[in-house]
Amino acid sequence: MLKAAIMGFGTVGSGVYEILEKNADVVSNNARQPIEVKYILDLRDFPQYPFQEKFVKDFSVIENDPEVAIVAETMGGKGAAYEFTKRCLLAGKHVVTSNKELVATHGAELLKIAKEHNVNYLFEASVGGGIPIIRPMFQCLTANHMTQIAGILNGTTNYILTRMIRAGLPFADALCEAQAKGYAEANPSADIDGLDACRKVCILSSIAYGDHVYPEYVETEGISKITLNDVAYADKADCVVKLLGRTVLNDDGSIYAFVAPHFVSKSSPLASVEDVFNAIMITGDMLGDAMFYGQGAGKLATASAVVADMIDCARHNEKRRNIGWGDGSKKLVRPLDTFESGWYVRLKGKDAAEKLKAAFPDCTLLPSEIGEVACLTGKVSTKDMRAACEQLKNVAGCMRVL
């Protein structure tokens, strides 16, 4: 029997305990031995639970107990979670996590420490919640150069955009509804500003291209500026608006990595991904497109991925999995200035149509609303689009087309 600890008894942490208890037979069978939670670390009290003897408030109890072989970190953030994870690895304990911020920021360092101490640091739940994506990238797709990754990586923003599209709710109302349903936090910045998606792009890019991609190098734009006019123009263009995290491989091995709202063609499988669901499309040079779809968040969906990593650790207790990437010294991310794509542009003013045609001669004008005109351009570099928008002055909306 392997002893385990859970650090953080919030939504995901409590879900991990629930799965280990309710599905103990499945866990034991797949892990080839039972996994028992010996400690639960949290500063709060939980008098409603009958297993009070498992709760501790002092991390050193876990750190110094040689019986504890596996630790599930579900605390979140980069503070105590980073310190405790590092100390667990140094103490020779496997660590699994759902903490995308920690992996995106310190993943290379923590993986290096895990390798040096012959233990595992696994993080399937850090991207896509319950969607299997990390393990397939390390195993099933390794015969491919991954030429592009495009994903709906945040359930909250996808729910908000779905409600704007399906119910005609303005952004502010859709956000309030998401908060009322518990999909969005009281402070929703990490979601609506694209920060959560950015961290997931960093993890996916680090796996795909073998060197750490730090969040500060990933240009990130959220959804708070999107209006119902933008949604309506997308429909006229046979598209829907989605917040995408993307990575594109260049011929020289560098990458473009960014998060931004996009017009997505309704013919794309990504267009039909609605509500809190996530989807990740990976393009391999040999495989072509493969899409991974499912619940990107939620208590048991995310916890199931954490427990799967715990089972993996149990099965590789003596010999660690060969998972890791470089320290970021290759600086893979290229500035977006030279990245070319089609664009949607919305311009206000009586002579908007003439100005758009002058700026983008090959553009296609969309049926317009009173006092404004929108168009779809051909391929234009980011640098040239920014210059054009500066020149046009009254641009009311601008986003990439996929």
Secondary structure, 3 states (H helix, E strand, C coil): CEEEEEECCCHHHHHHHHHHHHCHHHHHHHHCCCEEEEEEECCCCCCCCCCHHHEECCHHHHHCCCCEEEEEECCCCCCHHHHHHHHHHHCCCEEEECCHHHHHHHHHHHHHHHHHCCCCEECHHHCCCCCCCHHHHHCCCCCCCEEEEEEECCHHHHHHHHHHHHHCCCHHHHHHHHHHCCCCCCCCHHHHCCHHHHHHHHHHHHHHHCECCCHHHCEECCCCCCCHHHHHHHHHCCEEEEEEEEEEECCCCCEEEEEEEEEEECCCHHHHCCCCEEEEEEEECCCEEEEEEEECCCHHHHHHHHHHHHHHHHHCCCCCCCCCCECCCCCCECCHHHCEEEEEEEEECCCHHHHHHHHCCCCEEECCCCCEEEEECCCEEHHHHHHHHHHHCCEEEEEEEC
